[in-house]
């Protein structure tokens, strides 16, 4: 009986279709309705939804599918279809699928080399939102848009709000001016005349006409529109959920570019149902993908999930026609450009956005900035190192390990250590769980990461290249040493960042602790609580708050400076000011730790020592230098070493405050390694080599400080 039950359970699990998605809210609820309808009609092949976090979705797919742990069907945006098809993750779709039932642009987006790899479900693009209390009718062209926007600009209000430094948001101007990203050969070509014209147009909106706010973010655009301080907004369907109640708004397709007569054409992102190449039920999975796009299910997703669906017949349904917002997205669909599914596209975003930000702050002309972007894309898409013979590397690594083992045995008496271990069995049993946890969570990932540094990763395939990644990093052959992409430049910035932070952490923390130690100070408990708040609040929340305070137009820092007649500072446009913004944020986060450590150590210093020194005539400085500071040293040195390691790898502050601006100049080693792994063609081996070098730098630092302590 037990065997039969196990067989039935395993058979049911085998027959179940696993569907991965990253939807939330209304879209997820609509998808559940679709799955419910499928299960009602296909009880023998039930489908089960599995929600996967959006940020981790692509990486989980590429990791799980080749190992047979992935879904049968997954719903994702189309731009990775080129990568996934070349990596062998996708099952081509053929058979009796009626492709003419979907909008042709959405089908083209899912086609690679003439082969279709998914069924289009929905699409997203930006459109024009406008406040009906300010604007009665949508503009027909950009001249009219600018004229109306200028009427509503001034006194903290802007005629047009959108993220001018975001390449996705810039796309309508780029394609409206006849620009392109790839040439006929499939190579990146950003520095062409039409692209330059589009960037110059965007620059004029921000710098000359000043109808678009500088340093726009998504949150700022939403805030301005909800407060009635933005007449027009360029945004996508996600913006509908951010508009506050009571805001009287309407939507329209983007206007025609007056200079060219072409419509502004935004990027189009197509959500589609993909079938896994490694699935065990490919035919059923394909049927499910088609089922989701059928008329009735498309109507469900449109009405319940408010999705602009790719199925053309759905727009004939009365309940869909009643949704005026979807009509606008349908109109914009005809004048849109599918986001390129060329694998090189993922290397375009960072350089293109860097170029836009350079131009918006006046640091470069459009032509100069786009040429620099082309050079960066060339670096990011360079060929991988050639495969290497693993034997020399294995021999080299073996010699290194033998040297480390020999040094360890030389400095560690095995007999003495074994005897001490036997004598303290109970103590070792207590720490055993922590040792196992460190082995699993720290040592194993480190060893795996170190091994990955010897490989090159291209489209899901790892190729052994030996020490080529290290050689490329240390020789800095693709760029000069003073280039922000250089390891040595980033190392210098990281060292400067660490030294200044730790110095200020210790100085401020020690000063605060000494003040709180004074017996005449009242309300010490209140001050201690207030001063420890920066450390208690999650650092990513604090970092985002500080970034908002450094905003050029709406930040509190510039507001305070304005009281003293100081002109607003564009904090992230220059290295010095951007670095200072990062520094201020991290000092705020770090000094409470040093203060708490110092306060604890001060409690252990006998007061009679200082009193005796005072009686002998020692000044306050002499007492601090010759009594307090030496006695604090045993507690401060480990705290400084720990603080140095933390600061050296303070990824959150750099990533969230300056975001590496300007032009990557304020990146530190750990944030640069992150970008090589996740923003530059998934160069995991190169990024792992960076991580190993970071480890070696910190290892030598720890050994050096430990030696200094031993010598003292």
PyMOL commands that set and color helices and strands:
alter all, ss='L'
color gray80, all
select helices_A, chain A and resi 2-15+25-41+43-45+54-67+78-86+99-101+104-109+142-151+167-176+193-208+218-226+237-241+282-292+295-304+312-316+318-321+324-333+343-360+366-380+390-411+414-423+425-452+468-475+487-517+524-536+539-549+556-563+575-603+607-615+620-648+651-658+669-678+684-711
alter helices_A, ss='H'
color red, helices_A
select strands_A, chain A and resi 17-21+47-51+73-77+111-112+115-116+118-124+127-131+158-161+230-235+249-252+266-275+336-338+455-458+461-464
alter strands_A, ss='S'
color yellow, strands_A
deselect
rebuild
show_as cartoon
